[in-house]
């Protein structure tokens, strides 16, 4: 599933082609995604795009009359293409722009979403989200306070969107490795020093992945059709049985909350 760096990469890729441009109309080839495509999106006509934003793993297109909210689901991707480019089997939605281009949404599994909101503050999918990990609000002090009394293992605790958004499975594993913290430890065992190191590490890992265009393991493509290259820099994720690049010990894998967790027992404590 695309995580925060992949969504931010998509946002940066489509923003220059959408912001300040006008949506002429939408073409909905298949409205049956995770939820039905909102009627307001199906009826779009001559709407300028005021901005292209991101909140957690949601892309937000600001229009004068409201917001288009896009979630890529497990296999979704967005591309900027010439209007005359023929649609393929899994190309479910086009936003046709006045500049002769289309924003095309492709989603083989159809677990993504295209929703409409008149008011983001009252939008159900955004209402209960925690702070952005790249914001000043997310820091070591915040993590330390939030972790007090929490017996939940630190990796699934970090992946709770009510605590902080966008730290998914890949980046939680990578950040905990870089910070030297075992993923199975109860969150309450974090020291103040470790909380600062972990918050700083999460920011650094996410920013590095954004610089590399995200991580492509299977489906994700950038808006120009290229894969993300951060997969080449993964230290533990997907490397079970391989040697740790720091100490040479074997990378281990375990299940936490139905998700695979990767770690080095020598480098992490």
Buried (B, 14 or more C-beta within 10 A) or exposed (E): BBBBBBBBBBBBBBBEBBBEBBBBBBBBEBBEBBEEBBEBBBEBEEBBBBEBBBBBBBBBBBBEEBBBBBBBBBBBBBBBBEEEEEBEEBBBBBBBBEBEBBBBBBBBBBBBBBBBBEEBEEBEBBEEBBBBBBEEEBBBEBBBEBBEEBEBBBBBBBBBBEBBBBBBBBBBBBBBBBBBBBBBBBBEEBEEEBBBBBBBBBBEBBBBBBEBBBBBEEBBBBBEEEBBBBBEEBBBBBBBEEEBBBEEEBBBBEEBEEBEBBBBEEBBE
